[in-house]
Amino acid sequence: MRVLVTGATGWIGSALVPDLVDAGHRVVGLARSDASAAALAAAGAEAVRGSLDDLDVLRAASAASDGVIHLAFDHETAFARGT
């Protein structure tokens, strides 16, 4: 299966991605930075550059996948003061 993982380089994602790759899945991770993209490549996954705010990127990557595992969390928005 081709699996899109948001939060692929986070705490849970960085443990899950190698397991998915080892199980024979083609993994595509959402990467916000060059460092995240490099970490995904090192884990045997592909990177698609973007963020949770990039709806066009998320739509295209999701449509090209057999499944999506959403692990990303927007800390900035969630913990913003005054909201």
C-alpha positions as CSV (number, residue, x, y, z in Angstrom):
1,M,0.0,0.0,0.0
2,R,1.0,3.6,-0.5
3,V,0.5,5.3,2.8
4,L,0.6,9.1,3.5
5,V,1.8,9.9,7.1
6,T,1.4,13.4,8.5
7,G,3.7,13.9,11.5
8,A,6.0,11.3,10.0
9,T,9.1,12.7,11.7
10,G,7.5,13.4,15.0
11,W,7.6,11.2,18.2
12,I,5.2,8.6,17.0
13,G,5.7,9.0,13.3
14,S,9.5,8.4,13.5
15,A,8.8,5.1,15.1
16,L,5.9,4.1,12.8
17,V,7.5,5.0,9.4
18,P,10.3,2.4,9.6
19,D,7.8,-0.2,10.6
20,L,5.6,0.5,7.6
21,V,8.6,0.5,5.3
22,D,9.8,-2.8,6.8
23,A,6.3,-4.3,6.2
24,G,6.6,-3.5,2.5
25,H,4.5,-0.3,2.3
26,R,5.4,2.7,0.2
27,V,5.5,5.5,2.7
28,V,5.1,9.2,1.9
29,G,5.6,11.6,4.7
30,L,4.6,15.2,5.0
31,A,7.7,17.3,5.5
32,R,7.9,20.9,6.5
33,S,11.7,21.2,6.2
34,D,14.7,19.9,4.4
35,A,15.8,18.2,7.7
36,S,12.5,16.4,7.9
37,A,12.7,15.4,4.2
38,A,16.2,14.0,4.8
39,A,15.1,12.1,7.9
40,L,12.3,10.5,5.8
41,A,14.7,9.5,3.0
42,A,17.0,8.0,5.6
43,A,14.1,5.9,6.9
44,G,13.3,4.7,3.4
45,A,10.3,6.9,2.8
46,E,9.4,9.6,0.3
47,A,8.8,13.2,1.3
48,V,6.2,15.5,0.1
49,R,6.9,19.1,1.1
50,G,4.2,21.0,2.8
51,S,2.3,21.6,6.1
52,L,-1.1,21.1,7.5
53,D,-2.1,24.5,6.1
54,D,-1.3,23.4,2.5
55,L,-4.7,22.0,1.6
56,D,-3.8,21.5,-2.1
57,V,-0.7,19.4,-1.1
58,L,-2.7,17.4,1.4
59,R,-5.5,16.7,-1.1
60,A,-3.1,15.6,-3.9
61,A,-1.0,13.4,-1.6
62,S,-4.1,11.9,0.0
63,A,-5.7,11.2,-3.4
64,A,-2.5,9.4,-4.6
65,S,-2.4,7.2,-1.5
66,D,-4.2,4.1,-0.5
67,G,-4.4,5.2,3.2
68,V,-3.6,8.1,5.4
69,I,-2.3,8.1,8.9
70,H,-2.7,11.5,10.5
71,L,-0.3,12.0,13.4
72,A,0.6,15.7,12.9
73,F,-0.4,18.3,15.5
74,D,-0.3,22.1,15.2
75,H,1.3,23.1,18.5
76,E,1.4,26.8,17.6
77,T,-2.4,27.0,17.0
78,A,-3.3,24.7,19.8
79,F,-1.4,26.5,22.5
80,A,-1.7,30.1,21.2
81,R,-2.5,32.6,23.9
82,G,-5.8,34.4,23.7
83,T,-7.7,31.8,21.7
